Each structure stands twice: as C-alpha cells, then as structure tokens.
Amino acid sequence: MSTYDFALIGAGIAGASLAAELSLGGARVLLLEAEDRPGYHATGRSAAFWEECYGGPDIVPLTLASGEYLRSGGFLQQRGALYVARDEDAALVSDFLERFQATGAVLERLGAAEVQRRVPGICPAWSAAVWEPACADIDVAALHAHYLRQALDTGVKLQCRARVTGLQRISGCWRITDVSGEEYRADCVVNTAGAWADGLAAMAGARQAGITPYRRTVAQLRLGRNVAEDLPLVLDIEGKFYFKPEAGGRLWVSPQDEEPSVPCDAAPEELAVAQAIARLEQVVDWQIEAVEHKWAGLRSFAVDRRPVYGFDPKIEGFAWFAGQGGFGIQTSPAAARLTRQLLLGEGRDEMTADLDADLYSPDRFG
C-alpha cells in the first residue's frame, strides 16, 4: 500500500487548489472526495464573482494577491461592483470607505446621478454608493477544472465516493478508512472538508476550530425586461441583498441570508427566496415575471471570520485549509500557494510575500 505525503480530504476548490500546489512542490498527494464528483457542494453553487472587499479587510490581501493569477489565466471577466445605500444611510458609505482605506482596494464614492446611470430603474431613495471597478465574474467551473487537471497531471491520486469514516495515527502515519472499507495511508492529513471541517477535526482528535456552515440562497429571475449585460454587481452596503446579471438577460439575486446549518446537501427555503424578491422590489422598478431556478450552498466560517491555514498546534501530522466562507474561490490562488509554503517549509514568493500567515493560523484558537 502506498503511503502519501499528504492526504487532502475534500476536493472542492480548497482541496483541488492545494493538491495542485503541493504536487507542484514535489509532494505525493492523495485527494479524497465523498461525492461522485468534485465540487458538488459550495464550489459548484458559488455566485461566481471576484470582489476586492468581500470578506472584510483581513481577506483583502488574499484577494488582491490572487488577482493576477486569475486574470492571466483568463478566469475573470470585468464587471464592477456597486455598494448602494439609501438617503438616510449615506453615513455608511463613509464608514465603508474608511474601513477599507488602508487595504489597497480601489474604491470611489458615487452620488445619485451616477447610481442612476449605472443601474437604470433604481429607486431614487438609493442615492449613494461605493464603486469598485475591479470586481469581475469568475469562471468557477474553469478554475476548479484547471486545478484538478494540474493536480492529476502532476501525479495527484483523486478518489471519489470515498467518504472518510476513520482516522488513526499509528507510528507517525495516518491510516484513513472510507465508507467502502478502503484504507489509505499518509504522513499528513489536510482538512479541506469545507462544511464538514470540524467533524473531520474531531475524527482526528484535534480541537475543533468552531467552523460553522451557513446557508446562502440564490434565485435566478426572469424579468419583464432583459437585464443589461454590463450591469454591475449591486450589493446592499448593509449586507441585506445583492444581484447581478446572468446569461440570457436573467438576474441572480440573493437576500445574503446566513442561516446556521448542519453540514448537508443544502436546499433553498421558500422564505429566503421570498425575502430576496421583496428586497429587490424595494431597490428597482423592474417587473419580475418568474423564478426560474433557485439553489443554496453552505459557506463555512470560523468564529472570527478568518480562514484557517497551516499545521494543527496539537495533533501531529494534521493540517487545516478550511473556514473559507464565501471567499474561498476568489482567494484560492494565494491561499493555496501560502498553505503549500507553510506545509512544505518553503519561503515566500511574489504572490505571498505580503501575506500575514499569523492571521490565518490554527494557533490562534489556543
């Protein structure tokens, strides 16, 4: 039986990107996936945008560091994002700009006339905004496939339908058992399990990081008019909705719900869809003709909303690459590169030189 240097458990964007990076660094890597295919859960249900401020100031460095990789790979298509506020909430615009002032994100304050020009049909009460020109759509499927292809081409072993049911550390080596009774061996297990991350940590005997899955709902609407292809991503500055155009003149809208959930195959709830529509109707005067499609995914966060990267401080041979919330895709190049360097003991490169690994270390949980 082969013994791998690393066994990564979960083959969504986290597992795929890190597997590719570790293998490029010369490691022998096993990538285990519980489902029939990689990316079935959060990765396959992403709203698919790269947005500099998404996740807050502590995440901006990861996002900015990932930008060039995504642009040069052809994974981004420019769109722009508009954080909108009502008359009475204009002070929130100043607060937002101040919060991100030192992060390197490119932001501009806009007044009512510019808001109306960029979002035709927006209600006059929405008269202030922050414009983020760099926001772009991400081709998530292409990015995930790129990492999987890179991983497989460099010798990573991918095993699907391999839900892990047992982890034992024996004589410095992990014995990993899956649901079918198959056994694998690895020197190090890396937790890339997304919503299942804390459960996997418990199985390994590690202290859980308090990673909680939260349901996020999106609906695709058909309107009485085609949505302009160049409409920006529009987000409520209070975090109560966002909407963006989709192919065929459709609109994606979310109430930005965050309902705690057990790890599961998430399904949309009618109340969340109704909330999304009701909030949209308070923003624009567009006629909604039908809900054509709806879905939900799980976004998993540690208590402090920062991801968890690196070796566990207590359990030998156990590492984390989890807690990436809704920003795991847009930060995947820099996050995976940084974590490869942490796990392989490598120095920093141009992509990761300005990243503070301590912000994301498992050591912060004690």
C-alpha positions, 0 to 999 in steps of 0.5 A, a space after each residue: 500500500 502506498 503511503 502519501 505525503 499528504 492526504 487532502 480530504 475534500 476536493 472542492 476548490 480548497 482541496 483541488 487548489 492545494 493538491 495542485 500546489 503541493 504536487 507542484 512542490 514535489 509532494 505525493 498527494 492523495 485527494 479524497 472526495 465523498 461525492 461522485 464528483 468534485 465540487 458538488 457542494 459550495 464550489 459548484 453553487 458559488 455566485 461566481 464573482 471576484 470582489 476586492 472587499 468581500 470578506 472584510 479587510 483581513 481577506 483583502 490581501 488574499 484577494 488582491 494577491 490572487 488577482 493576477 493569477 486569475 486574470 492571466 489565466 483568463 478566469 475573470 471577466 470585468 464587471 464592477 461592483 456597486 455598494 448602494 445605500 439609501 438617503 438616510 444611510 449615506 453615513 455608511 458609505 463613509 464608514 465603508 470607505 474608511 474601513 477599507 482605506 488602508 487595504 489597497 482596494 480601489 474604491 470611489 464614492 458615487 452620488 445619485 446621478 451616477 447610481 442612476 446611470 449605472 443601474 437604470 430603474 433604481 429607486 431614487 431613495 438609493 442615492 449613494 454608493 461605493 464603486 469598485 471597478 475591479 470586481 469581475 465574474 469568475 469562471 468557477 467551473 474553469 478554475 476548479 477544472 484547471 486545478 484538478 487537471 494540474 493536480 492529476 497531471 502532476 501525479 495527484 491520486 483523486 478518489 471519489 465516493 470515498 467518504 472518510 469514516 476513520 482516522 488513526 495515527 499509528 507510528 507517525 502515519 495516518 491510516 484513513 478508512 472510507 465508507 467502502 472499507 478502503 484504507 489509505 495511508 499518509 504522513 499528513 492529513 489536510 482538512 479541506 472538508 469545507 462544511 464538514 471541517 470540524 467533524 473531520 477535526 474531531 475524527 482526528 482528535 484535534 480541537 475543533 476550530 468552531 467552523 460553522 456552515 451557513 446557508 446562502 440562497 440564490 434565485 435566478 429571475 426572469 424579468 419583464 425586461 432583459 437585464 443589461 449585460 454590463 450591469 454591475 454587481 449591486 450589493 446592499 452596503 448593509 449586507 441585506 441583498 445583492 444581484 447581478 446579471 446572468 446569461 440570457 438577460 436573467 438576474 441572480 439575486 440573493 437576500 445574503 441570508 446566513 442561516 446556521 446549518 448542519 453540514 448537508 446537501 443544502 436546499 433553498 427555503 421558500 422564505 429566503 427566496 421570498 425575502 430576496 424578491 421583496 428586497 429587490 422590489 424595494 431597490 428597482 422598478 423592474 417587473 419580475 415575471 418568474 423564478 426560474 431556478 433557485 439553489 443554496 450552498 453552505 459557506 463555512 466560517 470560523 468564529 472570527 471570520 478568518 480562514 484557517 491555514 497551516 499545521 494543527 498546534 496539537 495533533 501531529 501530522 494534521 493540517 487545516 485549509 478550511 473556514 473559507 466562507 464565501 471567499 474561498 474561490 476568489 482567494 484560492 490562488 494565494 491561499 493555496 500557494 501560502 498553505 503549500 509554503 507553510 506545509 512544505 517549509 518553503 519561503 515566500 514568493 511574489 504572490 505571498 510575500 505580503 501575506 500575514 500567515 499569523 492571521 490565518 493560523 490554527 494557533 490562534 484558537 489556543 
